[in-house]
Amino acid sequence: MNKRAVDALNWRPPGPPQQFLWDTALRGFGVYVLASGQKTYVAQFRREGRSQRVKIGPHGAFTPDKARAEAARILGRVAHGEDPAAERRERRAARTVNAVADEFLADHVDELRKPRTAIEYRRLIDLHIRSALGRSLMRDVKRAELASLRADLRETPIMANRVLAVFGSLWSYAARVGDVEADANPVRGIERYRERGRERFLTTAELARLGAALEEGETVGLPYVVDETKPAAKHAPKSENRRVKLDGYAAAAIRLLLLTGARLREILGAKWEQCDFERGIIFLADSKTGRKPIYLSAAALAVLASLPRIEGNPHIIAGAKQGAPRADLAKPWAAVKRAARLEGVRLHDLRHSFASFGAGASLGLPIVGKLLGHSQAATTQRYAHLDTDPLRRAVDTIGATITAAMDGSKGLP
């Protein structure tokens, strides 16, 4: 094994998470590569009938020759009856939650999770787990401490449940690398808060106000508020002149969210090359549920046709940064929501609204689920109660039959 061979080593799908290259000069010395391209040297040996493996270090920090020398040292200790793996486990058992979390994020989350999921894991760990438990030894974390953390987050029950789930994943990782025992996971037995799903659907009147606000924003601009208590307020334009135009790409993104039922990141990340205008589909190579087509109505196609393409930027919803998509819609949505008087409506509620109109039109939940890209039919069941047309027809039929029977009785003696 030499540097050229290690540099040429690549992960090729389909295959196991790790693909190995073993040295021909020193038995038990090798290097593996992950799908991300990260390469790590290892020493592998059998002790007491079991195969064991010890990490040496990453390619780059170690050259093949330096890693081979370390592997020879480790394998020599094994030959003399020592157990390097056990010593390593003892050292790892003394690691803090912070130390394990660092490795968990770098070696597991960043490598195997989707980018948005990795960002959320990092946020929950940094914001809640490190502050509460970071300096504790991983092996010493008790159920009572996690229950206390859960109680501290009781005002945000969904957040509390997500933090427990992430810590559970962290513990499972720690068990796989030998820090703790899997069966001792302190998350087990802690009751989760009940989550009430938010199902906010826009009414026809609200949709009309939304459409008017978008049009107003793109033409004369939307009014903005000035804090009159601030010293700089006296320099602000007069109230009738306090308007700011809505970015055309932001307005298009909001319309596409409503017209397609797609998720925010699916629209912001979509590229022109993924559009099949003849078939009316945007083919996403990846999404929350994997590969996914976004079906485009005539109205959605018209939105796309109205957008200019920016040279050097492949994204449909172009951002200010060269070649990048728009990062988010927080500010434009806040302005549109305020102008349309849509108090408490989130961008994700546009997706719910799309689904509600499909279910209300009796298109069938399987069809609605396919349009939304649901991988599980049960996910679409939340909209079942909106499919009122069959019930309306049934009650009208029954009512008409009863009324006819009652009217027929008038002629009887």
C-alpha positions in Angstrom: 0.0 0.0 0.0 1.4 3.4 -1.0 0.1 7.0 -1.1 -0.9 6.7 -4.7 -3.1 3.6 -4.0 -4.7 5.3 -1.0 -5.4 8.5 -3.0 -7.0 6.4 -5.7 -9.3 4.6 -3.2 -12.9 5.6 -3.7 -16.3 4.5 -2.3 -18.4 3.0 -5.1 -22.1 2.5 -4.8 -23.8 0.2 -4.1 -21.7 -1.1 -1.3 -21.2 -1.2 2.5 -20.7 2.1 4.3 -17.0 1.5 4.5 -14.8 0.0 1.7 -11.4 -1.3 2.6 -7.9 -1.5 1.1 -5.6 -3.9 2.9 -1.8 -3.8 2.9 0.1 -6.6 1.3 3.2 -6.0 3.4 1.7 -6.0 6.9 -1.1 -8.3 7.6 -3.9 -6.5 9.6 -3.0 -3.0 8.4 -5.5 -1.3 6.1 -7.4 1.9 5.3 -11.2 2.4 4.7 -13.0 5.1 2.8 -16.5 6.4 3.5 -19.0 7.7 0.9 -17.9 11.2 1.8 -14.4 10.4 0.7 -12.9 10.4 4.2 -10.2 7.8 4.6 -9.0 6.3 7.9 -6.1 3.9 8.7 -6.8 0.9 11.0 -5.1 -2.1 12.6 -7.2 -5.3 12.7 -6.5 -8.4 14.7 -8.1 -11.4 16.4 -8.0 -11.8 20.2 -9.7 -14.5 22.2 -11.5 -15.6 19.0 -12.9 -12.2 18.2 -12.0 -9.9 15.4 -11.2 -6.4 16.7 -10.2 -3.2 15.0 -8.4 -0.1 16.3 -8.4 3.3 14.4 -5.0 4.8 13.8 -5.9 8.1 12.2 -7.1 9.9 9.1 -5.3 9.8 5.8 -3.5 13.1 5.4 -2.6 13.5 9.1 -1.0 10.0 8.6 1.0 8.9 5.6 0.8 5.2 4.7 4.3 4.7 6.1 3.6 6.4 9.4 0.3 4.6 9.8 2.0 1.3 8.9 4.6 1.9 11.7 1.8 2.6 14.2 -0.1 -0.5 13.1 3.1 -2.6 13.5 3.4 -1.3 17.1 -0.3 -2.1 17.9 -0.1 -5.6 16.3 3.2 -6.2 18.2 1.5 -5.5 21.5 -1.3 -7.9 20.6 1.3 -10.6 19.9 2.7 -10.1 23.4 -0.7 -10.6 24.9 -1.8 -7.0 25.4 -5.2 -5.7 24.5 -5.0 -2.3 22.8 -8.7 -2.3 22.1 -9.5 -2.7 25.8 -7.2 0.2 26.7 -8.9 2.3 24.1 -12.3 1.5 25.5 -11.1 2.5 29.0 -9.9 5.8 27.6 -13.1 6.4 25.7 -15.2 5.6 28.8 -13.7 8.7 30.4 -14.8 10.9 27.6 -17.3 13.8 28.1 -20.6 14.3 26.3 -18.9 17.2 24.4 -16.1 14.9 23.2 -18.5 12.2 22.0 -20.8 14.7 20.4 -17.9 16.2 18.4 -17.0 12.8 17.0 -20.7 11.9 16.5 -21.3 15.0 14.4 -18.1 14.6 12.4 -18.0 10.9 11.8 -21.7 10.0 11.8 -24.1 12.8 11.3 -22.2 14.8 8.7 -21.3 11.6 6.8 -24.6 9.8 6.8 -27.4 12.3 7.3 -28.9 14.7 4.8 -27.4 18.2 5.1 -30.6 19.8 6.6 -30.8 17.0 9.1 -27.2 17.4 10.1 -27.8 21.2 10.6 -30.7 20.4 12.9 -28.8 17.8 14.9 -25.9 20.2 15.4 -28.3 23.0 16.5 -30.1 20.8 19.1 -26.8 19.5 20.4 -25.1 22.9 20.6 -28.1 24.7 22.0 -29.5 22.2 24.6 -27.4 19.1 25.1 -24.0 20.7 25.5 -25.2 23.4 27.8 -26.9 20.9 30.1 -24.7 17.8 29.9 -21.6 18.7 27.9 -19.0 18.4 30.7 -20.5 15.2 32.2 -18.9 11.9 31.4 -20.9 10.1 28.8 -21.1 6.9 30.8 -22.4 8.9 33.9 -25.4 10.5 32.3 -28.5 9.4 34.2 -32.2 9.3 33.2 -32.9 11.9 35.9 -30.7 14.4 34.2 -32.4 13.9 30.9 -35.8 14.1 32.5 -34.8 17.4 34.0 -33.7 18.6 30.6 -37.0 17.6 29.2 -38.8 19.5 32.0 -36.8 22.6 31.2 -38.1 22.5 27.7 -41.8 21.8 28.6 -42.9 25.1 27.0 -41.6 23.8 23.7 -42.8 20.1 23.8 -41.8 19.3 20.2 -38.3 20.6 20.8 -38.1 18.6 24.1 -39.0 15.4 22.2 -36.4 16.1 19.4 -33.7 16.7 22.0 -34.4 13.4 23.6 -34.3 11.7 20.2 -31.0 13.2 19.3 -29.4 12.2 22.6 -30.7 8.7 22.1 -28.9 8.6 18.7 -25.8 10.0 20.4 -25.9 7.3 23.0 -26.4 4.6 20.3 -23.3 5.9 18.5 -21.3 6.0 21.7 -22.3 2.3 22.3 -21.1 1.3 18.8 -17.7 2.9 19.3 -17.3 1.4 22.8 -17.9 4.4 25.1 -21.0 3.0 26.8 -23.3 0.0 27.0 -26.2 0.1 24.5 -28.7 -1.4 27.0 -28.0 1.4 29.5 -29.4 4.2 27.2 -30.9 6.7 29.8 -33.4 8.0 27.2 -35.4 4.8 27.5 -38.3 5.1 29.8 -38.6 8.9 29.6 -42.2 9.7 28.5 -42.4 12.0 25.5 -44.7 15.1 25.5 -47.8 14.8 23.4 -47.4 16.6 20.1 -50.4 18.2 18.5 -49.9 18.6 14.8 -50.6 22.0 13.4 -53.1 21.9 10.5 -53.7 25.4 9.4 -55.4 25.7 6.0 -56.0 29.0 4.2 -59.6 29.8 3.4 -60.7 31.2 0.0 -60.8 34.7 1.5 -57.3 34.3 2.9 -56.0 33.1 -0.5 -57.5 36.2 -2.1 -55.8 38.4 0.4 -52.5 36.5 -0.1 -52.8 37.0 -3.9 -53.5 40.7 -3.5 -50.5 41.1 -1.2 -48.2 39.4 -3.6 -49.4 41.6 -6.5 -49.1 44.7 -4.4 -45.6 43.8 -3.3 -44.4 43.3 -6.8 -45.9 46.5 -8.1 -46.1 49.4 -5.6 -44.4 47.6 -2.7 -45.5 46.5 0.7 -45.8 48.9 3.6 -43.2 48.5 6.4 -43.3 49.5 10.0 -41.0 52.0 11.7 -40.4 52.0 15.4 -41.4 55.5 16.2 -39.6 55.3 19.6 -36.2 55.0 18.0 -34.1 58.2 17.5 -33.7 57.4 13.8 -37.5 57.3 13.2 -37.6 61.0 12.6 -35.4 60.5 9.5 -37.7 57.8 8.1 -39.9 58.5 5.1 -43.5 59.6 5.7 -45.9 56.8 6.5 -47.5 56.9 3.0 -44.1 56.4 1.4 -42.9 53.5 3.6 -43.1 50.8 1.1 -40.6 48.2 -0.2 -40.9 46.2 -3.3 -41.0 42.4 -3.1 -38.2 40.5 -4.8 -39.6 38.7 -7.8 -37.9 35.4 -7.0 -39.3 35.5 -3.4 -42.8 36.1 -4.7 -42.4 33.3 -7.2 -41.2 31.0 -4.5 -44.2 31.7 -2.3 -46.5 31.1 -5.3 -44.8 27.8 -6.2 -45.0 26.6 -2.6 -48.8 27.1 -2.7 -49.3 25.8 -6.2 -47.2 22.6 -5.9 -47.4 21.6 -2.2 -43.6 21.3 -2.2 -41.4 21.8 0.8 -39.5 25.1 1.2 -36.1 23.6 0.7 -37.3 21.7 -2.4 -38.4 24.9 -4.1 -35.4 26.9 -3.0 -32.9 24.2 -4.0 -34.6 23.3 -7.4 -32.5 23.9 -10.6 -33.6 24.8 -14.1 -31.9 21.6 -15.4 -34.3 19.6 -13.3 -37.4 21.1 -15.1 -39.2 19.1 -17.8 -41.5 21.7 -19.2 -43.1 19.4 -21.8 -44.2 16.9 -19.1 -44.8 19.6 -16.4 -42.4 18.1 -13.8 -39.4 19.2 -11.7 -37.4 16.1 -11.0 -35.6 16.4 -7.7 -32.6 14.1 -7.3 -33.0 14.2 -3.5 -35.5 15.4 -1.0 -36.6 14.6 2.5 -38.1 11.3 1.2 -35.5 10.7 -1.5 -35.9 11.2 -5.3 -39.1 13.0 -6.0 -41.0 14.6 -8.9 -42.8 17.9 -8.3 -45.8 18.1 -10.6 -46.5 21.5 -12.2 -50.0 22.8 -13.0 -50.5 25.4 -15.7 -50.4 28.1 -13.0 -47.1 26.8 -11.7 -45.7 26.7 -15.2 -46.7 30.3 -15.8 -44.8 31.3 -12.6 -41.7 29.6 -13.9 -42.1 31.2 -17.4 -42.2 34.6 -15.7 -38.8 34.2 -14.1 -35.6 35.3 -15.8 -32.7 33.0 -15.8 -29.5 34.4 -14.4 -26.3 33.5 -16.2 -24.0 31.4 -13.9 -26.8 30.6 -11.5 -28.5 27.2 -12.0 -31.2 27.7 -9.4 -34.8 28.7 -10.2 -35.1 30.9 -7.1 -31.8 32.8 -7.5 -30.2 34.4 -4.4 -28.1 37.5 -4.1 -24.9 35.4 -3.9 -23.3 34.5 -7.2 -24.5 31.0 -8.3 -26.4 30.3 -5.1 -30.1 29.9 -4.4 -32.0 32.2 -2.1 -31.2 31.2 1.5 -34.7 31.6 3.0 -38.0 33.5 2.7 -38.3 34.8 6.3 -38.3 38.5 5.6 -40.5 38.6 2.5 -43.0 36.1 4.0 -43.2 38.2 7.1 -44.1 41.3 5.0 -46.6 39.4 2.8 -48.2 37.8 5.8 -48.6 41.1 7.5 -50.1 42.7 4.4 -52.5 39.8 3.9 -53.5 39.7 7.6 -52.5 36.0 7.9 -51.7 35.9 11.6 -50.0 32.8 12.7 -49.7 31.3 9.2 -46.3 29.6 8.5 -44.8 29.0 5.1 -45.3 25.2 5.7 -49.1 25.9 6.0 -49.1 26.6 2.2 -48.3 23.0 1.7 -51.1 22.0 4.1 -53.4 24.3 2.1 -52.5 22.7 -1.2 -53.3 19.3 0.3 -56.5 20.5 1.8 -57.9 21.7 -1.5 -56.9 18.3 -3.1 -58.6 16.4 -0.4 -61.7 18.7 -0.4 -62.1 18.1 -4.1 -62.3 14.3 -3.5 -59.2 13.6 -5.6 -58.4 10.8 -3.3 -55.8 10.6 -0.5 -53.4 8.3 -2.5 -53.2 10.9 -5.3 -52.8 13.8 -2.8 -50.0 11.8 -1.1 -48.2 11.3 -4.4 -48.4 15.0 -5.2 -46.9 15.8 -1.7 -44.2 13.1 -2.0 -45.3 11.2 1.1 -43.5 8.0 1.5 -46.1 6.6 3.9 -49.8 6.6 3.2 -50.5 7.2 6.9 -48.9 10.6 6.6 -51.7 11.7 4.2 -54.4 10.5 6.5 -54.4 13.8 8.4 -56.3 15.3 5.5 -59.0 12.6 5.4 -61.5 14.7 7.4 -61.4 17.3 4.6 -62.8 15.0 2.0 -66.4 16.1 2.7 -67.9 15.7 -0.7 -68.8 12.0 -0.4 -70.4 12.7 3.0 -72.2 15.8 1.6 -73.6 13.7 -1.3 -74.6 11.0 1.1 -76.4 13.2 3.6 -78.2 15.1 0.7 -79.4 11.8 -0.7 -80.7 10.5 2.7 -82.3 13.9 3.4 -84.0 14.0 0.0 -85.3 10.5 0.5 -86.7 11.2 3.9 -88.3 14.5 2.7 -89.9 12.8 -0.2 -91.3 10.1 2.0 -92.6 12.7 4.4 -94.2 14.8 1.6 -95.8 11.7 0.2 -97.7 11.1 3.4 -99.7 14.3 3.0 -102.1 12.7 0.6 -102.8 9.8 2.9 -106.2 9.7 4.8 
